[in-house]
Amino acid sequence: MYELNKKIKDLKPYDPVKGEMKIRLDANESCVNLPSEIIDEIHEAIDRIDFNRYPDPNASGVCGAFAEYYGISADNVTAGNGSDELISLIMTAFMMKGQTLITTEPDFSMYRFYTSIAELECVSVPKNDDLTINTDAIIKAASGKNVGAIIFSNPCNPTSKGLQRDEVKRIIESVDCLVILDEAYMDFWDESLLREACGYTNLIILRTASKAVGAAAIRLGFAVACESITNALKAVKSPYNVNTVTQEIGRIIFSHDEYLTKTKNYIVTQRESLYNSLAELERAYPQYFKAVNGCSNFVYIKSPVGRELFEYLYSKGTAIRYMGEYIRISAGTDGEISALLAQMREFCEAYKIDKGND
Ligand SMILES: *Cc1c(COP(=O)(O)O)cnc(C)c1O
């Protein structure tokens, strides 16, 4: 009788917050949808697609527009079906059986997940008490036996903290293994290594269209690396990994520099506004919240009442991310932030009375 192997038999499909949520602040998406001028261009481009043909395996148009927007060469860019696909691909292809992947804790949960599917060892280096990355500890862990790669997000999901460019360089230059630098949120900060990526033979930078670019729906991510790594990535990926509709939409969005810059600045403002409102709430209810200031499009908050708050907000149609000791809330529009804060205040009042706390 066939039995599922033990690494997959207890897995459950990914389960985002379900139901008709009025306010979605759980997945770090952009709070802005594409404007109608871009949508019109997309309609025209879709009308011209030969749907009977396979996509361009090099995704040249969209890689070119991405490279131009960031001021790098398209020769160093590989497109993926979201950066998730690239993470999975890099772990299976660039790591060998028996090798260890080094990551940090807490960090993006998919890293550990993909290592288990690829049957690799995974070692997590704890963050410092202030949630920043412990650079020396990472370098030390990477000098251990059989380390194939280091992966971490910068700025970090979920902490929202960033590691300065020079410190990231110190890691890359101090280790012999591959460094996978996930810059999913780097549009919101200014410490990117994109322009220096090809100077390193052991670096892959990941970017995504799902956050600042506001196009999570199309599933589009990028890997930026030196020529030999890029050649290897293109050789191991499935040939038609990015569909033509996504390629066309991505090409159009990345050609709108002004729109992209304006939008990411707006989202940063919204994150600051969310942080300030949460800090104010924290002053009123210091026993319930401790908000962490960061450099992404979300705020990480330590809360002993996270579970109860998550459930209360869910019942009001507002989705946030509950992560045990912490919750994570994405930046929204002014209307979303004020509705969220009103609901959080209601919760605090109700919870206080319920528990008889002061
Ligand atoms: C959201 C996110 C991604 C993006 O994944 P896509 O598959 O491109 O949507 C990658 N890394 C981190 C750390 C993220 O938070």
The ligand as a MOL file (V3000), in Angstrom:
LIG
                    3D

  0  0  0     0  0            999 V3000
M  V30 BEGIN CTAB
M  V30 COUNTS 15 15 0 0 0
M  V30 BEGIN ATOM
M  V30 1 C 6.5220 38.4070 0.9390 0
M  V30 2 C 7.8970 37.8610 0.9890 0
M  V30 3 C 8.4650 37.2840 -0.1380 0
M  V30 4 C 7.7270 37.3770 -1.4350 0
M  V30 5 O 7.3510 36.2690 -1.9700 0
M  V30 6 P 6.6470 36.2290 -3.3900 0
M  V30 7 O 6.6760 34.7680 -3.6210 0
M  V30 8 O 7.4990 36.9780 -4.3630 0
M  V30 9 O 5.2990 36.8190 -3.2440 0
M  V30 10 C 9.7640 36.8300 -0.0730 0
M  V30 11 N 10.4780 36.9420 1.0540 0
M  V30 12 C 9.9650 37.5150 2.1540 0
M  V30 13 C 10.8090 37.6720 3.3610 0
M  V30 14 C 8.6560 37.9760 2.1510 0
M  V30 15 O 8.1250 38.5170 3.2540 0
M  V30 END ATOM
M  V30 BEGIN BOND
M  V30 1 1 1 2
M  V30 2 1 2 3
M  V30 3 2 2 14
M  V30 4 1 3 4
M  V30 5 2 3 10
M  V30 6 1 4 5
M  V30 7 1 5 6
M  V30 8 2 6 7
M  V30 9 1 6 8
M  V30 10 1 6 9
M  V30 11 1 10 11
M  V30 12 2 11 12
M  V30 13 1 12 13
M  V30 14 1 12 14
M  V30 15 1 14 15
M  V30 END BOND
M  V30 END CTAB
M  END
